[in-house]
């Protein structure tokens, strides 16, 4: 399975990236190299095998729904590139 | 006597007897860093003023007579762990000005133990890499040969320990990022069982694989660091609530009759001959200490790199979605729309390897490819986990090389991502199965580059692994050697 330049562009859009033509070509080559190495996974018969997304044997972890101290408003805004003391500021959306 | 050369164990007893103060020790370590840091480049942020303040506080604590083994000990902390009020960059432009408003759990545990922080250590950007070359702040150099890489991604932590710019350090390991640099820099490093150490405040890369662990000059120091950082934390719902043993105690027993497995898939063609002979010698040492050596087989090892480089980038692509120029970090201000702002911020803020993994991961999770890549890799992960489980029914620990070669030249693998990924061929399976692994120095090649022996154990079998590493270290006497800088 070879990935095309169009697909690279589509994936970049999904990942919220704006890549130059040159970056996309480079990434297409790298990804094709890497993905063709991954083709070896098709040698393995995995039918009937459950996928593992978490290795330890823990299920849902519950806790009491109690209020605890949290970061003060001001402190949570401190690292924002732009803020108005009340909220994060972003380019106009509507 | 140069204080900066000593171990935590030795320094603790000197502090106890009043032979030295934490301030003297910290000044010695800072002076050493001043001397060698321009060559090694182990740190992103040095913090001498904070270090001296923490040292004075430790000295006050020492005067009360009630203090633990890490009190007053200068440590380096990988720059992926949040420290309140101290810039935490993850070696990325996108976080170059990020000042965390809280401490990671491991950081607050070390503070409670009155450890001294000398700096935030360099790393591959967002812990993605095997060489610490993928840092927006420049590569770390291997103290044993400055033209070579320190290994990655915790290269700054390992190099700082090897160069005596700190007494011990914390790193993180998602696919070998503690063990590989420990091996390349000739120090001891351990990735504990997944869930053994809280990940709260660790900037996430691959959440089902990431684990924090110690890097130090000897096995005993690794045990002392583990004693403090391990344990359940309600702030990390994946941390496991099982009692933490005293790891120092586990070093004392011998290894007579202990079964050590050699997985045949870890002794492959193409392995550097000097690495292979160092590992074979190490295994003979274990045999002479009374261990029973057995061959085992882990056939899925062959697929580890391929499966890992689907799972880890998939998790990364999701975790790194948070860097959007809104809440923290870098923002590109040219974008007129919100979407432009997101895209330009992310494209400029991330380095090439991070972009590559975000793209790979997004692709592997995208509609139409999920089953072929992510699901397939997760099924193979099950296979890997099962094979380890079966192996640990037959043997107590496994002994393997950490890496097929010693440290490579800076720049050598930067143009070939796949070649770089294959560096992790012997360390990745550990993370996929969530088991613990450590690296202990076992020799040098002809050019004087360190070689590491990897010891793996079943879930929560850290004590056995430390015992094997400690007994080996005592018998081999390798950790005495130091790089000449």
Interface residues (C-beta under 8 A of the other chain):
Chain A: X1 X3 X7 X8 X10 X11 X12 X14 X15 X16 X17 X18 X19 X23 X27 X30 X31 X33 X34 X35 X37 X38 X40 X41 X42 X44 X46 X49 X50 X51 X52 X53 X54 X55 X56 X58 X61 X63 X71 X75 X76 X78 X79 X80 X81 X82 X88 X90 X91 X92 X93
Chain B: X97 X98 X99 X101 X102 X194 X195 X208 X234 X237 X238 X240 X300 X302 X303 X305 X306 X307 X309 X310 X317 X321 X324 X325 X326 X327 X328 X329 X330 X331 X333 X335 X336 X337 X338 X339 X340 X341 X342 X343 X344 X346 X347 X355 X356 X358 X359 X360 X362 X363 X366 X372 X373 X375 X376 X377 X378 X379 X380 X381 X382 X383 X385 X417 X418 X421 X432 X433 X434 X459
